[in-house]
Amino acid sequence: AIAIDEPSGPPAGRGALREALARHLTDRGFSVTDPGELRLKPALRIDVANGAGKTVIAVRTSLVVVDGDGRMDMLESSAKASVSGSVPDGKVPAYAARAIDAAAQTLADDLAARVGER
C-alpha cells in the first residue's frame, strides 16, 4: 500500500498531481491508502513562458519515497505543454493539468520499476 502526502507547490496544480499519481499507481496495481508501506511526498513546479507566438507550460515534479524503515529515494520527471498564441491566466491550470498527468505517469512508471527491484 502507498500513501500520498499533499503535494507542495502551486495550489492550482496540487490536486491534479495527487489525483494523477493515485490514478497511475492504481493502474499499475498499487493500493493507494493511508497509512501505507511507502509514503510519497510529491512536489510540483510550474513555469509559464510566452514568446514566438506560443505559450509553453513546463512542469517539473519530484517524489520523495520513504519506506517503513525510513529509507528515502527520490524520483523526478518533467513535461511540457505548448499552445499556439497566448494563454489567459485562467486557462493555464487546464493546460498544466495535461503536463502534470504526463509527468505523474513517468513517476508512477519509475516507482513501479524501483519497487520491483527491491
Disulfide bonds with the S-S distance in Angstrom:
none
